[in-house]
Amino acid sequence: MSDSIDVDRWRTALESKRAEKDEFFAEHPQSPIPPDERDGFAGLEYFDPDPTYRVTATATTHDDPEVVLLDTTAGREMRYLRVATLEFDLDREDEGLDDGTVALAAYRQESPNEQPLFVPFRDKTTGQQTYQGGRYMELEPDRELEDGDEIVVDFNLAYSPFCAYSDTFDCPLPPEENWLEVAIPAGERYE
């Protein structure tokens, strides 16, 4: 269930972010698109903006965050801290969700806490409509989260990692605790 927003304004901002990203991918020297493929790059594929995939989650924070080793696309492991669990409802009766409550773990690397929350995930679109290695979201709360705080999780901002576009990148893979048993047709597509 989405929180109360101005949908037209939200959609315009989302489409503007998507256009900026397409420009970065097409022109920037640090683009993950190989240089010899940039001239033919016509932009990323996206699901249509859908405000029902912009949900409000309740955070459970972890005072003593557990170290989680995330496998990477190159067969290595990266160390992250599980700093919060985000629970939210999805109105997805068609997906067979009993009560609609879903949880995702949010991580940070072992460094100062100013970095965004990293939420890698897989869902029923993974490997079909979206990148086989899963997708990512980055959440930037306006302050350090505390138990019971609410934070917006907008799956329309879900994106494929750079390794989806080039083998030169090594990307963490979503751990099993972030494999959702529902389809999330929002954010970047990958076909």
Order of alpha helices (4+ residues) and beta strands (2+ residues): alpha-beta-beta-beta-beta-beta-beta
